Amino acid sequence: MNMTIQTAVTTRAKSCVIALHCSLGSGRQWAGLAEALGSDYQLIAPDISGYGNNQGPFILPTSLAEEIELLGDRLSEADGPIHLVGHSYGGAVAFKIATDSPFAARVRSLTLIEPVLPTILLDNEKDRRLHERFVQVAHAVYEDLWNGSYLEAIDKFTTFWNGSGPSEPLSAKARLRMIEHVEKLAFDFTAVLAEENVSATAAGIAVPTLLLSGGLSPRLTQRIVERLASVIAGVETRHAPTAGHMMPISHASFVNPEIMRHIVRADELANVSLACGQPSAEIVDLAGMRVP
């Protein structure tokens, strides 16, 4: 048996890691992860519509489903099984890909770093105040964008996501880059606030899932991670008390090894199942997770 499993592991097709960045970010966010992955994995780190070098269509997406449609060409570049990694708004998009997209059946693992899925908080009366606070921030940003007050919109947005972490002023270069893409924020807010049935959808996730959060992040995203952890079967969670919402960048030395460990474990589970003769279309590990 051991010899058979080893053969399956050494001859497996290369998996693909698709990494999705936060609002006002770009695929460059994942440079450190790319280095950690090396040549063992194919990495696709696209610029989400409206960010980086991706201008997007004239009418930008107002739902996560539309966002995925616009990423279709890049996602189609993936060969073999897919490991999804998403941070913040990119985490919400990754969640949607894994649960309701043409690519869902190919997802082998899911890593979500403080995904922005605020409507999951509507399921609990005590959590609704966090949702309401998020809606207030969204409306304040909308108003500034409507009035052309782009710097004010950026300040409100970054102040909220700074959570309880130390305030660090943005460089002039960072501000200019954000100004170029700030109008997309209105569409991102609209998309995540329109997503329904998050709890029920999350309960149906059947692939190995890792959730990461930071102790200095807004209570909103910490609570979203807690709620997801309570409904996703077999989920693993990692919490970094000294990290904030931008932990994939500020705490890359913690985040990237955790992502790598999770991906490698998911591949090992899949290869062991294949070696044992399980059908590749729906492989089930001991925890009851489907491993494509």
N, C-alpha and C positions, 0 to 999 in steps of 0.2 A: 504493500500500500504506500509506504513512504517513497519508494522509487517512482511509483506512478504519479504521485502528487508532485514530486520534484520535477518530473518531466513536464507536467502541465504548467508549472510555474515558469520554467525557463523558456517555454515555447509560446507563451501567451502573446496575443497581439497587444501592441502599445495602446494604453488607454489615453483618453484626452481629458485634460483639465480645462474647464471653462470658468474663468474668473470675472466677476462683474463688480464694477466699482460703485462708489457712492455718488450722490448728487454733487455737482460742481467739481467732480473728479474726472479721471480718464483712465484708460487701460494701463497707463504708465504706473499707476498705483501698485501694480503687481510685479514690478521689476525684481523685488527681493524674492518673491515666490518663484518666479521664473528661474532665478539662479539656484534656488533650493531644489527645484524639480530636475534641473539639468537636462540630459538627453533621454532620460527614462520615460518621459511623458511628453505628449504633444500639448502645448499650452495655447489657448485662444483667450486673449484678454481684450475684447473689443471695446471701443468707445461707444457707450450708450448714446442713442440719438440726442442731438443737441449739445453734446460734450466732446472735448478733445478735437479730433479732426473730422468728426461725424456731425455735419450740420443737421442732418435729418431732413424730412420733407417740410414743405411750406407750412402744413398743418401738423403740428407735433402730436404725439400720442397722448390720449387722456385716460388710458387704461393699461394695465399690465399686459393684457392680451395683445393690444396694439403694439406695445413696446417690443414684445417677443417677435411679432411679425416683421418689424423693422430690423431685427437682429437675425432674421432667418438665414440670410446668405452666409453670415459669419458662423452661425451655429452649424450650418450644413457642412462646414469645412472639417468638422470633427470626424475622426476615424474611430470606429470601435466604440466601446463603452465610454460613458461620460461621467466625470466627477465634477459636480457643480459646486462652485464657491461663490458666495455673494456677500457683500458688505453694505449695510444700510439700505439705500434704495435698490442697489444691486442685489441685496439679499431678498428683497421683495420680488424682484424679477426672477431670481433663481428659484424661489419658492413656487412661483407660477409655472416656470418651465418644468419643474419636477412633478407638479401635480396636475397640470392642465395645459399640455402643449403636445405637438407632434413628436417631441423629443423625449417625453416622459418615460417611455418604455426602455430607453437606452441609458437612463440615469443609474449609475452604480453606487454613488454616494452623494451626500448632500452636506455641505458645510455652510452654516448661516452665521454671520457675525453681526449681531444686533440688527436683524432685518426690520425694516419699517413696515409693519403690518398693524397699524393702530386699531383697526376695526375689531381685532380679536379682543380688545379691552371692553367692548360693548356687552360682552357676555356676562360680565360681573359688575354689579352695581357699584362696588367700591373702586373699581378701575375706571369708571366712566369719567371721573374728574381728570384723569390723565389724558383720555381721548379728547375731552373738551379743551384742555390746555393746548393740545396739539392743533386742534381746529383754530383756536385763537391765534396761534403763531402763523398758521397758514393764511388766515385772513389779513393779518398785519403785513405779511410779505406780499400778498396779492395787492393790497392797497398801495404799498410803496412802488411796486412794479407798474401799476396802472398810472401812478403819478410821475413815473420816470425817475424816482428816487432810488437808483440802483444801489448806491453805497449803503443807504439806510436798510434796504432789503437784505443785503449781505450781512450787515451787522446784526440784525435781528435773527437771521438764520444761524449764523455762526455762534452767537451768544447762547441760543437755545441748545445747540448740539454740544457746546462746551461743557454742559452739565455742571458738576461741582468741581471740575478740574481747574487748574490755574489758568488765568487769562493770558494768552499770548497774542500780541498784536500781529496782524497779517503784514507781510512785506508788501511793498508797492507792486512788485511783480505778481504776487499772488492775487492782490486785489484786481489788477488789470485783467488777469486771466479769468477771474470769477465774473467780472463785469461782462466779458464777452459771452458768457453762457448763462447769466443769471435769470434771463426770462424763462428758461426751461424749468425753473423751480416751480412755477405755477402749475405746470403740467404734471410734474412729479407728485406734488401734493394732491392734485385731483385724482391721479391714478391710484394712489395707495388708499385714499379715503373712499374710493368707489369699490374697493375689493370686499366681497361679501363671503360669508360662511367660512372664515379662516379656520376656526376651531375644527369644524367637521372635516374640512379638507386636510388639515394637518393630521388628524386622526387616521387618515387613510394612507399616510406615507409609510412605505414598506421597504425602504432602503436604509442602510446605515446612515444615521444623521448625527452631526456634531453641531452644537450651539455654543457660541462664545460670547461673553459679555465682560464689560469693565465696570469696576466699582465707582469710577468717577463719571460715568456716562449719565445722561438724563434718566430719571426714574422710568420714563416712558419705555425706553428700549430695554432696560433691565427687566421690567415687568413683562414686556412682550416675550422675551426669552423664557422667563419663568412660565408663562402661560403655554407657550409651545412645548416646553419640556414636560408639562403635565399631560399632554395629549398625544405626543408622538411616541409610539412603542419603541422600546429599546434605545432611546436617545441617549447620547453622551453630552454632558455639559462641562464647560471650562470657564471659570470666572477669575479674572485678574483684578484684584482689589485696587491696584495703583494705576490701572489703565482707564483711558477715556474712550469716547466713541470712535476716535480715529486710531484705534489700537492696531489695525493692520499695518500702519505706517510707524506710529510711535513705539509700538511694542512688537515689531516684526520678529524679534528674536524669540518671543514667546508664541506668537500666532503661527508663523510658518512651520515650525516643527510639529505643532499640533495638527495642522492641516495635512502635512506629509504623513504623519503616523496614521491618521484616519483613512487617508486614501490607500496607503499600503495595506492596511488591515482589510479594507473592503475588497481589494484585489485578491488578497490571500483567501478570503472567504469564498469568493467567486471561483477561484482556481481549485480549491479543495472540493467544492461542490461539483465542479465539472469532472474532476478526477474520480469522484464517487459515482458518476453516471447520471447526475441530475440533468434534466433538460435545460438547455441554455436560455430558453425564452422565459422561464420562470423558475429560478433557482431559489431555494429557501434555506436559510441557515438555522442554527439552533434557536435563535431568538425569534424566529418567525418572520425574518426580513427577506424580502425578495432581493436577489442580487443579480442584475442583468449580466 
